[in-house]
Amino acid sequence: MDGGTREMRRFGEEGWVGIERHGFVAELVMDRPKAMNAVSTAMADALSQACTELAADRSVRAVVLSSTHERAFCVGADLKERNSFTDADLMRQRPHTRAAYTGVLELPVPTIAAVHGFALGGGFELALACDLIVADGSAVVGLPEVSVGVIPGGGGTQLLPRRVGAARAAELVFTARRVPAAEAAELGLVDQLAADGQDRTEALALAARIARNSPVGLRAAKKALRLGHGLDLRAGLELEDGAWRSVAFSGDRAEGVAAFNEKRDPDWPGE
C-alpha cells in the first residue's frame, strides 16, 4: 500500500486486524494477506474486538476501514474454512460473523471504507456498513451469495436498498453479478472514485477533514442520520430534535460559537 512499516495495535491471535492512529482518525486495517482478508471465525472475532475498542475511544472522531492486500479489500466469507463445517459449526459461527459486521455498522463516528480490488459478499457488506465508500479504479464490488447457495448475511439485503433503491438492489443480489468501479460509482454503490492506488490516501484525507469538526456534533449527526432513515417525516424530525438537544448545551457547542466569534480554530472539548 504505502511502503515502509506500519505500526498497528493488533487484534486476535493471528493479528489479522489492526488499528493505526492518524491523530483523531483511526484506521481499522484488515491484514490477512494469504486469504485476501476472507472473513473466518478468527477474523470476525478480531474485527469485533477492534470495533469494540474504537467505539469506546472518545478521542476518535472518524474511522477508515482499509486493507493491506494489493488486490483485495475483502473477498467475503472464508469458504475454505466453511467447506469443513457441519451445520452445527455454521450455526456456532453465526454470532461471531454477525458481531463483526454489526461492530462496523454501529461505530458511533463517521466511517469510510477505502476499497480497491475485490470487495465481494461479506467484503462489500463491510463497506456498506460504513457511512461513505471511496474506491479506486481497480475496485470490483458485488453480493454474489446466491451463486453459492446462500444470501447476503452481513446486512447486504438491508443496506444495499438504502443506497440504491429496492429494484436496483434486487437486480444486483438476484444476478450475483460483479460491478466494476466506474459502474459502481454511476449506480451509487461507491461514493467517490480515486485514482488507482489512492483509495486509502483519499479516504484518510476525507476522514481528516471530517475530524476537524466537533466530536460531539459528529456522533449526534451520525446517530440522527442512521436512526432517522426510513422513519416518516414527523418521527424523523423528533429524532433530529433529540439529537440537537444532546449537543446544544455541550461544551463543543459553546466552544464552536466562541471560536467563530473570535475568528480562530476551535479547540473541541469533546463533551
The 8 nearest C-alpha neighbors of each residue, nearest first, counted from 0:
[[1, 2, 67, 69, 196, 68, 199, 66],
 [2, 0, 3, 5, 4, 200, 67, 199],
 [3, 1, 0, 4, 5, 67, 69, 6],
 [4, 2, 5, 1, 0, 6, 67, 7],
 [5, 3, 6, 2, 1, 7, 0, 19],
 [4, 6, 7, 3, 19, 2, 1, 17],
 [7, 5, 4, 19, 8, 18, 17, 20],
 [8, 6, 19, 18, 17, 9, 5, 20],
 [7, 9, 18, 17, 19, 10, 6, 16],
 [8, 10, 17, 14, 16, 7, 18, 11],
 [11, 9, 14, 45, 16, 17, 49, 48],
 [12, 10, 45, 14, 13, 15, 41, 44],
 [11, 13, 14, 10, 41, 15, 45, 9],
 [12, 14, 11, 15, 10, 41, 42, 16],
 [15, 13, 10, 9, 11, 16, 12, 17],
 [14, 16, 30, 31, 13, 29, 42, 17],
 [17, 15, 29, 10, 14, 28, 30, 9],
 [18, 16, 9, 28, 8, 7, 27, 10],
 [17, 19, 27, 8, 7, 26, 28, 25],
 [18, 20, 7, 26, 25, 17, 6, 8],
 [19, 21, 25, 22, 24, 26, 18, 23],
 [22, 20, 24, 25, 23, 19, 26, 207],
 [21, 23, 24, 20, 25, 59, 207, 58],
 [22, 24, 59, 60, 21, 210, 58, 25],
 [25, 23, 61, 21, 22, 62, 59, 60],
 [24, 26, 20, 62, 19, 21, 59, 27],
 [25, 27, 63, 19, 18, 62, 28, 64],
 [28, 26, 64, 18, 17, 63, 65, 25],
 [27, 29, 65, 17, 66, 16, 26, 64],
 [30, 28, 66, 16, 15, 65, 31, 36],
 [29, 31, 15, 67, 16, 32, 66, 28],
 [32, 30, 36, 15, 33, 34, 35, 29],
 [31, 33, 35, 34, 68, 30, 36, 67],
 [32, 34, 35, 31, 36, 68, 37, 30],
 [33, 35, 36, 32, 37, 31, 77, 74],
 [36, 34, 32, 37, 71, 33, 73, 31],
 [37, 35, 31, 73, 34, 32, 38, 29],
 [38, 36, 77, 75, 74, 76, 34, 35],
 [39, 37, 76, 77, 42, 75, 43, 36],
 [40, 38, 42, 77, 41, 43, 37, 76],
 [39, 41, 43, 42, 44, 92, 95, 38],
 [40, 42, 44, 39, 43, 45, 11, 38],
 [43, 41, 39, 45, 38, 44, 40, 46],
 [44, 42, 99, 40, 46, 96, 41, 45],
 [43, 45, 47, 41, 42, 46, 95, 48],
 [44, 46, 11, 10, 42, 48, 47, 43],
 [47, 45, 43, 49, 99, 44, 48, 50],
 [46, 48, 99, 44, 50, 45, 49, 102],
 [49, 47, 45, 51, 50, 46, 44, 52],
 [48, 50, 46, 52, 51, 47, 45, 53],
 [51, 49, 53, 47, 102, 52, 48, 54],
 [50, 52, 48, 54, 49, 53, 47, 55],
 [51, 53, 49, 55, 50, 54, 56, 48],
 [54, 52, 50, 56, 55, 51, 49, 59],
 [53, 55, 51, 106, 52, 56, 50, 107],
 [54, 56, 52, 53, 57, 51, 50, 59],
 [57, 55, 53, 58, 54, 59, 52, 51],
 [56, 58, 59, 55, 60, 54, 269, 53],
 [57, 59, 56, 23, 60, 269, 214, 24],
 [60, 58, 23, 57, 56, 61, 24, 25],
 [59, 61, 210, 23, 214, 108, 24, 58],
 [60, 62, 24, 109, 108, 206, 110, 59],
 [63, 61, 110, 25, 26, 24, 111, 109],
 [62, 64, 26, 111, 110, 112, 27, 65],
 [63, 65, 112, 27, 26, 28, 113, 111],
 [66, 64, 28, 113, 29, 63, 27, 112],
 [67, 65, 29, 72, 68, 28, 30, 71],
 [66, 68, 30, 0, 69, 29, 65, 28],
 [69, 67, 66, 71, 32, 70, 35, 72],
 [68, 70, 71, 67, 0, 116, 115, 66],
 [71, 69, 116, 68, 117, 115, 72, 35],
 [72, 70, 116, 117, 73, 68, 35, 69],
 [71, 73, 66, 118, 114, 115, 117, 116],
 [74, 72, 122, 36, 118, 71, 75, 37],
 [73, 75, 119, 122, 37, 118, 117, 35],
 [76, 74, 121, 122, 120, 37, 119, 73],
 [75, 77, 38, 37, 78, 121, 39, 74],
 [76, 78, 37, 39, 38, 79, 80, 81],
 [79, 77, 81, 80, 76, 82, 37, 39],
 [78, 80, 82, 81, 77, 83, 76, 39],
 [79, 81, 78, 82, 77, 83, 39, 84],
 [80, 82, 78, 84, 83, 79, 77, 89],
 [83, 81, 79, 80, 84, 78, 85, 77],
 [82, 84, 81, 80, 85, 79, 88, 78],
 [85, 83, 81, 88, 82, 89, 86, 80],
 [84, 86, 88, 87, 89, 83, 81, 82],
 [85, 87, 89, 88, 90, 84, 91, 81],
 [86, 88, 90, 85, 89, 91, 84, 92],
 [89, 87, 85, 91, 84, 86, 90, 92],
 [90, 88, 92, 86, 87, 91, 84, 93],
 [89, 91, 87, 93, 92, 88, 86, 94],
 [92, 90, 88, 89, 93, 87, 94, 95],
 [93, 91, 89, 90, 95, 94, 88, 40],
 [92, 94, 90, 96, 95, 91, 97, 89],
 [95, 93, 97, 96, 92, 98, 91, 90],
 [96, 94, 98, 93, 92, 97, 43, 44],
 [97, 95, 99, 43, 93, 98, 94, 100],
 [96, 98, 94, 100, 99, 95, 101, 93],
 [97, 99, 101, 95, 96, 100, 102, 47],
 [100, 98, 47, 102, 43, 96, 46, 97],
 [101, 99, 102, 97, 103, 98, 153, 125],
 [102, 100, 104, 98, 103, 99, 105, 97],
 [101, 103, 99, 50, 100, 105, 47, 104],
 [102, 104, 100, 101, 106, 105, 128, 50],
 [105, 103, 128, 101, 102, 106, 129, 100],
 [106, 104, 102, 103, 101, 107, 54, 128],
 [105, 107, 103, 54, 108, 104, 102, 50],
 [108, 106, 218, 105, 54, 109, 221, 222],
 [107, 109, 218, 61, 106, 60, 110, 217],
 [110, 108, 61, 130, 62, 221, 111, 107],
 [109, 111, 62, 129, 130, 63, 61, 108],
 [112, 110, 63, 131, 129, 132, 130, 64],
 [111, 113, 132, 64, 126, 63, 114, 133],
 [114, 112, 199, 133, 65, 198, 202, 134],
 [115, 113, 134, 72, 112, 133, 198, 138],
 [116, 114, 138, 135, 137, 72, 134, 71],
 [117, 115, 138, 71, 70, 137, 139, 72],
 [116, 118, 71, 139, 72, 119, 138, 74],
 [119, 117, 123, 140, 122, 73, 72, 74],
 [118, 120, 123, 74, 122, 141, 140, 75],
 [121, 119, 142, 75, 122, 123, 143, 144],
 [120, 122, 75, 124, 123, 76, 153, 119],
 [121, 123, 75, 73, 118, 119, 125, 74],
 [122, 124, 118, 119, 126, 125, 121, 120],
 [123, 125, 121, 127, 126, 122, 155, 153],
 [126, 124, 128, 122, 123, 127, 100, 121],
 [125, 127, 123, 124, 112, 128, 129, 132],
 [126, 128, 124, 129, 125, 123, 158, 159],
 [129, 127, 104, 125, 126, 103, 124, 130],
 [130, 128, 110, 127, 126, 111, 131, 112],
 [129, 131, 110, 111, 109, 128, 132, 127],
 [130, 132, 111, 129, 190, 112, 110, 133],
 [131, 133, 112, 189, 190, 111, 113, 134],
 [132, 134, 191, 113, 198, 190, 192, 202],
 [135, 133, 114, 192, 198, 115, 193, 113],
 [134, 136, 193, 195, 198, 192, 115, 194],
 [135, 137, 195, 180, 138, 194, 134, 193],
 [138, 136, 116, 135, 115, 180, 139, 195],
 [139, 137, 116, 115, 180, 136, 135, 117],
 [138, 140, 179, 117, 178, 116, 180, 118],
 [141, 139, 118, 178, 119, 177, 123, 117],
 [140, 142, 177, 119, 178, 143, 120, 176],
 [141, 143, 120, 144, 175, 172, 119, 151],
 [144, 142, 175, 146, 145, 120, 141, 176],
 [145, 143, 150, 149, 146, 147, 151, 142],
 [146, 144, 148, 149, 150, 147, 143, 175],
 [145, 147, 144, 143, 148, 175, 149, 174],
 [148, 146, 145, 144, 149, 143, 150, 175],
 [147, 149, 145, 146, 144, 150, 143, 151],
 [150, 148, 145, 144, 147, 151, 146, 152],
 [151, 149, 144, 145, 152, 148, 143, 156],
 [152, 150, 155, 144, 153, 156, 142, 120],
 [151, 153, 154, 150, 155, 121, 156, 97],
 [154, 152, 100, 124, 155, 151, 121, 97],
 [153, 155, 157, 152, 156, 158, 124, 151],
 [154, 156, 158, 151, 157, 124, 159, 153],
 [157, 155, 154, 158, 159, 151, 160, 168],
 [158, 156, 155, 154, 159, 160, 161, 153],
 [157, 159, 155, 161, 160, 154, 156, 127],
 [158, 160, 162, 161, 155, 157, 168, 156],
 [161, 159, 164, 165, 168, 163, 162, 158],
 [160, 162, 158, 159, 164, 163, 157, 165],
 [163, 161, 159, 160, 164, 158, 187, 188],
 [162, 164, 160, 161, 167, 187, 159, 168],
 [165, 163, 160, 167, 166, 161, 162, 168],
 [164, 166, 160, 168, 167, 169, 163, 161],
 [167, 165, 169, 168, 164, 170, 160, 163],
 [166, 168, 170, 169, 165, 164, 163, 171],
 [169, 167, 171, 165, 160, 166, 170, 159],
 [170, 168, 166, 172, 167, 171, 173, 165],
 [169, 171, 167, 173, 168, 172, 174, 166],
 [170, 172, 168, 169, 174, 173, 175, 176],
 [171, 173, 175, 169, 170, 174, 142, 168],
 [172, 174, 170, 175, 171, 169, 145, 176],
 [173, 175, 176, 171, 172, 170, 143, 145],
 [176, 174, 143, 172, 173, 142, 171, 146],
 [175, 177, 174, 171, 141, 143, 178, 142],
 [176, 178, 141, 140, 139, 179, 175, 143],
 [177, 179, 140, 139, 183, 141, 182, 176],
 [180, 178, 139, 182, 181, 183, 138, 140],
 [179, 181, 183, 138, 136, 182, 139, 184],
 [182, 180, 184, 183, 179, 185, 136, 192],
 [181, 183, 185, 184, 180, 179, 186, 178],
 [184, 182, 188, 180, 186, 181, 185, 189],
 [183, 185, 189, 187, 181, 182, 186, 188],
 [184, 186, 182, 183, 187, 181, 188, 189],
 [187, 185, 183, 184, 188, 182, 163, 189],
 [188, 186, 184, 189, 185, 183, 163, 190],
 [187, 189, 183, 186, 184, 190, 162, 163],
 [190, 188, 184, 132, 187, 183, 191, 133],
 [189, 191, 132, 133, 187, 131, 184, 188],
 [190, 192, 133, 189, 134, 193, 132, 184],
 [193, 191, 134, 135, 133, 194, 184, 190],
 [192, 194, 135, 198, 197, 134, 195, 191],
 [195, 193, 197, 135, 196, 136, 192, 198],
 [194, 196, 135, 136, 197, 193, 137, 198],
 [195, 197, 198, 194, 135, 115, 0, 199],
 [198, 196, 200, 194, 195, 199, 193, 201],
 [197, 199, 135, 113, 201, 134, 193, 200],
 [198, 200, 202, 113, 201, 197, 203, 65],
 [201, 199, 197, 203, 202, 198, 204, 196],
 [200, 202, 204, 198, 203, 199, 197, 205],
 [201, 203, 199, 205, 204, 200, 113, 198],
 [202, 204, 206, 200, 205, 201, 199, 207],
 [205, 203, 201, 207, 206, 202, 200, 208],
 [204, 206, 202, 208, 207, 203, 201, 209],
 [207, 205, 203, 209, 204, 208, 61, 210],
 [206, 208, 210, 204, 209, 205, 203, 24],
 [209, 207, 205, 206, 210, 211, 204, 212],
 [208, 210, 206, 207, 211, 212, 205, 61],
 [211, 209, 207, 60, 212, 208, 61, 206],
 [212, 210, 209, 208, 207, 213, 60, 23],
 [211, 213, 210, 209, 214, 217, 216, 208],
 [212, 214, 216, 215, 217, 267, 251, 269],
 [215, 213, 217, 216, 269, 60, 218, 212],
 [216, 214, 213, 218, 217, 269, 270, 219],
 [215, 217, 213, 219, 214, 218, 220, 246],
 [218, 216, 214, 220, 219, 215, 213, 221],
 [217, 219, 108, 221, 215, 220, 216, 107],
 [218, 220, 222, 216, 221, 242, 217, 223],
 [221, 219, 217, 223, 222, 218, 216, 224],
 [222, 220, 224, 218, 223, 219, 225, 217],
 [221, 223, 219, 225, 220, 224, 226, 218],
 [224, 222, 220, 221, 226, 227, 239, 225],
 [225, 223, 221, 227, 222, 226, 220, 228],
 [224, 226, 222, 227, 223, 228, 221, 220],
 [227, 225, 223, 228, 224, 222, 238, 230],
 [228, 226, 235, 224, 223, 230, 225, 229],
 [227, 229, 226, 230, 225, 224, 235, 223],
 [230, 228, 227, 231, 226, 235, 161, 232],
 [231, 229, 235, 227, 228, 234, 232, 233],
 [230, 232, 234, 233, 235, 229, 227, 228],
 [231, 233, 235, 234, 236, 230, 237, 227],
 [232, 234, 236, 235, 231, 237, 230, 238],
 [235, 233, 237, 236, 231, 232, 230, 238],
 [234, 236, 232, 227, 238, 237, 233, 230],
 [235, 237, 239, 233, 238, 234, 232, 240],
 [238, 236, 240, 234, 239, 235, 241, 233],
 [237, 239, 235, 241, 236, 240, 234, 242],
 [238, 240, 236, 242, 237, 241, 223, 243],
 [241, 239, 243, 237, 242, 238, 236, 244],
 [242, 240, 244, 238, 239, 243, 245, 237],
 [241, 243, 239, 245, 240, 244, 219, 223],
 [244, 242, 240, 245, 241, 246, 247, 239],
 [243, 245, 247, 241, 246, 242, 240, 248],
 [244, 246, 242, 243, 247, 241, 248, 219],
 [247, 245, 249, 244, 243, 248, 216, 215],
 [248, 246, 244, 249, 243, 252, 245, 253],
 [249, 247, 246, 252, 250, 245, 244, 253],
 [250, 248, 246, 251, 252, 247, 270, 253],
 [249, 251, 253, 270, 252, 254, 268, 248],
 [250, 252, 254, 249, 253, 267, 268, 255],
 [253, 251, 255, 249, 250, 254, 247, 256],
 [254, 252, 250, 256, 251, 255, 257, 249],
 [255, 253, 257, 251, 252, 256, 258, 250],
 [254, 256, 252, 258, 257, 253, 265, 251],
 [255, 257, 259, 253, 254, 258, 252, 260],
 [256, 258, 254, 260, 259, 255, 261, 253],
 [259, 257, 261, 265, 263, 255, 260, 256],
 [258, 260, 262, 256, 257, 261, 255, 263],
 [261, 259, 257, 262, 258, 256, 263, 255],
 [260, 262, 258, 259, 263, 257, 256, 264],
 [263, 261, 259, 260, 258, 264, 257, 265],
 [264, 262, 258, 261, 265, 259, 260, 257],
 [263, 265, 258, 266, 262, 259, 255, 261],
 [266, 264, 258, 267, 255, 254, 263, 259],
 [265, 267, 268, 264, 254, 258, 255, 251],
 [266, 268, 269, 251, 265, 213, 254, 214],
 [269, 267, 270, 251, 250, 266, 254, 214],
 [270, 268, 267, 214, 215, 251, 213, 250],
 [269, 250, 268, 249, 251, 215, 214, 267]]
